[in-house]
Amino acid sequence: MKRAGVLLLAAVPVIATGVYFVMPTDSADAPVTPPAATAQSSREDAKDRAEQEREADDALIADLPPGLASAAKKELAQQLVSSAENSTTRWRTAYGTIDDLGDGCGYTAGIIGFCTGTHDLLTLVERYTEAHPGNGLAEYLPALRKVDGSDSHEGLDPGFTAAWQAEAEVPAFREAQEEERDRVYFEPAVRLAKLDGLGTLGQFVYYDAMVFHGPDTDADGFYGLRERAMKQAETPAEGGSEKAYLDAFLDVRHEAMKAKRPGIDTSRVDTAQRRFLQAGNMDLDTPLVWEMYGDTYRVP
C-alpha cells in the first residue's frame, strides 16, 4: 500500500475551498464562511485523517513480529553498523570516537557517526544540555550552531574533541547517544520498513541507509532513495517481491553512494547487505559473516 498522506494534505484545502465558492445560495444574506476559517477547518480535517492513519499503522505494526526491534536483532544491527562506522563490532567502545573524515561533514563522532555538519550532532547536544545543563559540551553550542551545515571547525578547535571524549565517559551522555540514535534513525527506519512489508533484513537495509544518507527527502536522502526504488519495484505491501524490491533499493543506494563520492568503498552494500540478500537470509539469522573495507567480521 503506497502512502498517500502528503497528497491528501495538499488536496483537502483545494476541495473544501471549491465547495464554498460554487455552492448556490438562496439568499444574498446567506452567511459566507471566511477563507481563513475554511483553511483552518481543512487543516484540522487533514490532521484528523493523519492521526487516524497513524493509529491504523500502529495497529498494523502491533500485530507484526518484532523483527529488528527484538533485543537480539537490534544488538546485531548495532554491530553491523558499527563495523561500517567504526571498524569494530564492539559498538559500545565508540561513544568517545571523534574525527574529521574529510568527507565534508565536519567532525564525525559517537556510536552512529553524529556529524557537526549534518545537524544530528547539534540536536544531540541541544537535547542533552536541556536535560543536563552545565555538561562539558554545553559551552560549544554557539559554535555548533554556527558550523551546522558545513565542514568548518570554527569555534570548536582546539578543545571540542577532548570535551567530547571526556563527556563520553558520563553514563547519561552515553544514554543520550543511544536515545538519539533510536529516535532519529532506528525507530523510523524499522517502522517504515514494516509498513512496506519488509522483514528483518529489509528493516536493517532501511536502518543502515537512514544512518548513512540521513533522514532527508532530497534525491540522495533516505526518503528520496526509497521513492526511487519504489519506481523500479513494488514493495511487498504493494504486492511485490521482497527480494526484488530490496535488490532495487540496494541498486539505487549503491548508485547514490558512488555519485556522492566516486571513490567511496561500498562494502556495507556489496559485501554485507547484498550478500545476506543473495543468501536468502531474510531474517538476518546468525551465524553471520560479512566483509567491510577488506576486513572479515563474524557473529556466531
N, C-alpha and C positions, 0 to 999 in steps of 0.2 A: 504494500500500500504506500504510494508516494505521498509525502507530506504536502499539504496544501495550505498550511496556516498563513503563510505570508501573502499568498494570492487572496485569501479570504479577507485579510485585513485591508488590502488595497481596494477590494471590490465593494465592501459594505457601505462606505460613505457615499460612493457614487450612486448606488442603487437607492439608498434612503433619500438622498437629496432629490433624485429624479421623481420620487413619489410625491413630494410636497409641491413641486413645480407643475406637474402635469395633471394632477387630480382636479377635476372641475369642482366648483363650489356653487351653491345655490344662492348665495347672498354675498354682496360686496362687503358685508360686515363680518363675514366668517373669519375667525381668528387665523392668523398666519404664524406658523412656528418659526421663530428666528433661526437663521442659518447656524448660529453658534450653538443653539440648543440641539439642532439636528445633528451637528457634528459630534457633540458630546454624547448624544444618545447612541450614535453609530459606534463611537469608541467603546462605550460601555457594552454594547452588544457584542462587539468583536472580542472584548476582554472576557466576557462570559463564555463565548464559544471556545476561546483559547484555554480557559480554565477547565471547561468540560472535556476538551480534547486531551489535556494533560492528565486529568483524572482517569480517562479511559486508557491512556497509555500506561499509567501507573498500575491499573488493574491488570492489564495485559502482562506487564513485566513481573508482577507479583506471582503470576501463575507459571512463570518460566523457571527452569533450573538456574541456580546462582551463577554458573559459568565462571567467568574470570573473576567475579566478585567473591567467590569462595576463598577462604583463608589460604589454602594451599596454592590455588591458581594465582591469586594475587601476589603471593610471595614469589612464585615463578616468574610472573610478569615483571616484577621489580628486578629480578636477577637478569632477565633478558635485556631490559632497557639499560641496566647498569653496565652490561658488557659493551654496549654501544656508546654510552655516555661517559663512562669512567674506566673502561677496560678491566672490569672486575665484576664478578657476580656477587661479591660481598658489598652490597649496596649501602649497608649501614656504616661503612667506613668512609662514605663520600659526603657527609654533611658539611665538612670543612673544606672541601676542594674548591679552588677558585683559580682561574687562569684566563688570560685573553688568548683565544684560539686563532685569532687573526681572520675570523670569518665575518667581520663587520658587525658583530653582536655585542661588542664590548666584553666585559668580564662575564664568564660563564661559571656558575657556582652551584654547589649543593647536589642533592640526590637526583634531581631531574634536569639539571642544567639550566637553572634560572639565569636569565641574562639581564645585564644592566641596560642593554639597548632594545629589549623587546617587551618591556613593561611588566613582565611577570615578577622579576626580582623586586622592582619598586613596589608592586602591590603586596608582595610577601612582607617586606619590611614595614610598610604602612600598617598592615593589619596586625603584625606582630607588635609594633610600637603602640598601637591602640590598646592592645591587651596588656602590654608590659612596658609602660613608659620608662624612660631612662635607661633603656638597654644600650649595649655598646655600639649599635648600628644607627640609633636614632639621630645622632648628630650629622649623619651623612644624607639624610632625607632631602635637604635642599639640593645637594649635588646630584643625587639620584634622579630627582625630577628634572633637573637641567639637562642631563645627558640622555634621558629616556628617548629612545628612537634613533640613537646614534652609537658610534663605537668610541666616543670620547671618554677619557678618564678624568676630565677636568673636575677638580674638587674632590676626587676620590683618592688620588695618589698623594703621598705615599702610604697612607695609613689604612685604607679601606680593606685591603686583603688580610692584613693582620687582625683587624677588628672582626671580620667575618669568621676567620678561623677560631678566634677566641670565643665568639658568641656560639659557634657550633658545638662547643663543649657544654653549653647550657641545655638541659633537657627540654625546657619549654621551647627553645628555638628549633630543636630537632623535631619536636611535635608539630610546630608551626609549619616546617617544611613539608612534613607528611600530609598535614591537613590541606595545604595549598595545592600540593600535587594531586590529591584526590578531588578537591573542589573544582579545579580548573581543567584537569586532564583526564584522570582515571574515570571518575563517575560519569561525566558527559559522554565520553567515548563508549563506555560499556553500555550505557543506557541507549544510545542511538544505534549501536550495533545490534542490540536485542530487538529494537523496533524494526530494524532492517532484516530481521530473521536470521542473523548470524550466530553461529555457535562460539565456543571458547576461543578457537584460533582466530576467527574473524573479529572477535571483540579485542583480542590483542593487536591484530593488524590495525584496527582503528586507534587504539590507545597509543601505539608507537608512532603512528602518523601524526596524531594530535600533539605528541611531545615534540617531534622534530619540526613539523611545519607550522605549529601554532594553531589555536582555535580561531582561525580567521576565515572570512568569507571571500577573500580575493582569490584569484586564479591559483595561486600557489599555497594558499592556506588549506587547512584540513577540509573545511566545508566546500571549498572550491574543487578540491580533488575528488571529493565524493560525488559532487554533481557531474563532473566529467566522466567518472567511472559509470554512473547510472545512465549516461547516454550511450555507453557501449554495451552494457549488460544489465539485465534486470536483477534486482536484489531478490533473495528468497522470499521476502514479504510480498513482492510483486509477482511471485510465481516462477522466478528464475532459478538457475542452478547456483548453489552456494560457491562451488569451486570456480565456475565460470566468472561469477561476479568478482570474487577475490583475485582471480587472475587479472581481470581488467583493472581492478583497483591498484594492484601492485605494479602493473604496467604504467599506469598514469603516474603513480608515485615515483617510480624509477625515472621516468622522463622528467618530472618536475625537479628531482634532485640534481640530475645532470644539467638541466637548463640553468639552475641557480648557481651551481658551482661545477663547471665541466670536468674538473679533475677529481671530484669527490669519490670516496670509496663508498660503494652502495652495498656493502656486506649485509647490513641489517635487513635489506630486502632480498638480496640474491642468495646468500649462503645461510640465512636463518629462516625468515618467514616463507620464502618461496620453497625452500627445502621441506619445511613442515607440510606445506600445502601439497607438494608433489607426492609426498609420502602418504597423503590422505589422513594426516594426524589432525583431524578437525576438532578434537577435544583437547589438544595440546597435552597429550599424555606423556609421562616420563617412563623410561629414561629418554632424555633429550640431548642431542648432540648438534652443535652448530659452530660455524666459524665466523669470527669478527676481526676484521683487519689483519687476517693471517693467523690469528690465534684460535685454537680449538677450545671450546667450553663444553662441559658435560654436567648434566644434573641427573643423578642416579634415580 
